[in-house]
Amino acid sequence: MENRRAMQRFYLHLMSIVNVNSEKPESKMNSQYAVAENICAGGVYLRAIQPLGLNTKVKVEIFLPVQEYMISMYKNISLIKISGKVVRKDDAGMAIEFDKNYSISPLLWLD
């Protein structure tokens, strides 16, 4: 079967937090942990206990571990913050299509 994806996909298992992106106070309570199973420049598939509805706008935080030798040198890990919307869902999770708002930041490593 031919792979027709436009972007290279990386199969990972990264801890993530998904938040509904809304100004409504009740939406702030709708956050959950998820596992980023595969990711590319255009989106991510998140394994989640309660996948959100189609077209739900979300903010996703993905935690990137730093290899052990890097931790001793830099004492940090990285956090990617991305926003987007749910474009597909199934019983196991949801696919998020990214928009252009993102940031990559170091986090202090806690000893």
N, C-alpha and C positions, 0 to 999 in steps of 0.2 A: 504494500500500500504506500503510495507516494505522500510525503509530507508537504502540504501546500501552505504551511504557515509562512507569513511574511517576515517574522522576526525569530531569532534564535531563542529557544525556550530552555530554561535551566531548571532541573528537577532537584529541589531542595526541600528540607523540612525545617522551616524557621518559625519561631514563636512570633505571633502577631496579635495586635489588638485592633478591633474594628469598632468604629463609632459612627452612628448615624450623623450625617452632616446636615444639621438643621438648626435654625434659630429658636425653635420651640423648646422651652425648658424640659418638657417631658421626654423629648428626644435625647437629651443628654444622659438619661438613665439607660438608654439602649446601647450598651457596649458589651462586647464579648471577646473572649480569647479565641484565637483561631490558629491554624497551622498553614503557612504558605507552602503549598506543595510544589507548585511550579510557577515560574515568573519569567516575564520577558519585558522588553521596553514598553510594551503597550498595555500590559495587564498582569493579573495574578489570579490563580485559582486558590481559594482558601477553604480548607476543610473546617467546617463549623458545625456545632450542635444545632443551632437555629439559623439556617440560612435566611437572609433578608429577601424581601420582595424585589421583583424586577424594577429597574430604574430608580431604586433607592440610592440616594447620594450618600457616600460614605467617606470617612477619613480612616486611613489604614496606617498603622505604625508597625514596621517590620524590623526586628532586632537581628543584626548581623554579628555573629561571634567573630572574634579576632583570634587568630592562631596563637598558641601558647607563647611562642618566642616574641610575638608582637606585644602581648600583654605586659611582659616584663620590661619591654622598651618604652611603650607608650601609655600603659595603664588605662586603656579605654576600650570600649566597644562602640559600634556604630548603630545609629538608628535612622531608618529611612521613613520619612513621613510623606504620604501620597494621598491625594483625593481622587475620587472617581465615582462610578456608578455600577450597580449590579446589572450585568447584561445576560447572565445565565445562572440558573440555580438547579440543584438536584437534591436528593435526600441527604447527601454527604457534605455539601458545601455550596459555594457560589463563585462565579467568575466576575472579577472586577475589571472594568476598563478604566485605565488611568486618564485623568485630564492633565493639563500642563503644570499643575501646582504640586511641587515636590521639594523636599529638602533632605540632605544627608548630613547628619550631625554626630559628633563624638559624644559618648556618654562616659561619665567617670566610672571607672571600675571600682567596685566596692570590695575591700579586703575583708 
